[in-house]
C-alpha cells in the first residue's frame, strides 16, 4: 500500500507542476503555446486517471 500512496502523492505533485506550467504558457504566449498547453493538459488527464485507479486499488484492498 505504501507504494501506491507514494505514487498518488507523486502524481498529484506532477499535476500541480503541469497546471503551473499551463498557466505560465498562457502568460508567456509564444509560437508553441497551444501545442505545449495541449500536451500538458493531456498529461494532467492521464495522471488524474492514474490517481483514480490508485484510489480504486486502495479501496478494494483496504476493505478485505
BELSUL-V702682 format. One record per residue. N is the residue number from 1. RES is the residue in three letters. OMEGA is omega in radians with two decimals (NA if undefined). Layout:
n:N res:RES omega:OMEGA
n:N res:RES omega:OMEGA
This chain:
n:1 res:UNK omega:-3.12
n:2 res:UNK omega:3.13
n:3 res:UNK omega:-3.13
n:4 res:UNK omega:3.13
n:5 res:UNK omega:3.09
n:6 res:UNK omega:3.11
n:7 res:UNK omega:3.11
n:8 res:UNK omega:3.14
n:9 res:UNK omega:3.13
n:10 res:UNK omega:-3.14
n:11 res:UNK omega:3.14
n:12 res:UNK omega:3.10
n:13 res:UNK omega:3.13
n:14 res:UNK omega:3.12
n:15 res:UNK omega:3.12
n:16 res:UNK omega:3.10
n:17 res:UNK omega:-3.12
n:18 res:UNK omega:3.11
n:19 res:UNK omega:3.07
n:20 res:UNK omega:3.13
n:21 res:UNK omega:3.09
n:22 res:UNK omega:3.13
n:23 res:UNK omega:3.10
n:24 res:UNK omega:3.10
n:25 res:UNK omega:3.13
n:26 res:UNK omega:-3.11
n:27 res:UNK omega:-3.05
n:28 res:UNK omega:-3.10
n:29 res:UNK omega:3.10
n:30 res:UNK omega:-3.04
n:31 res:UNK omega:-3.03
n:32 res:UNK omega:-3.07
n:33 res:UNK omega:-3.07
n:34 res:UNK omega:3.13
n:35 res:UNK omega:-3.13
n:36 res:UNK omega:-3.13
n:37 res:UNK omega:3.13
n:38 res:UNK omega:3.12
n:39 res:UNK omega:3.12
n:40 res:UNK omega:-3.13
n:41 res:UNK omega:3.08
n:42 res:UNK omega:3.13
n:43 res:UNK omega:3.08
n:44 res:UNK omega:3.13
n:45 res:UNK omega:3.12
n:46 res:UNK omega:3.13
n:47 res:UNK omega:3.11
n:48 res:UNK omega:3.07
n:49 res:UNK omega:3.09
n:50 res:UNK omega:3.14
n:51 res:UNK omega:3.11
n:52 res:UNK omega:3.14
n:53 res:UNK omega:3.12
n:54 res:UNK omega:3.08
n:55 res:UNK omega:3.11
n:56 res:UNK omega:3.11
n:57 res:UNK omega:-3.12
n:58 res:UNK omega:-3.09
n:59 res:UNK omega:3.12
n:60 res:UNK omega:-3.05
n:61 res:UNK omega:3.10
n:62 res:UNK omega:-3.09
n:63 res:UNK omega:-3.12
n:64 res:UNK omega:NA
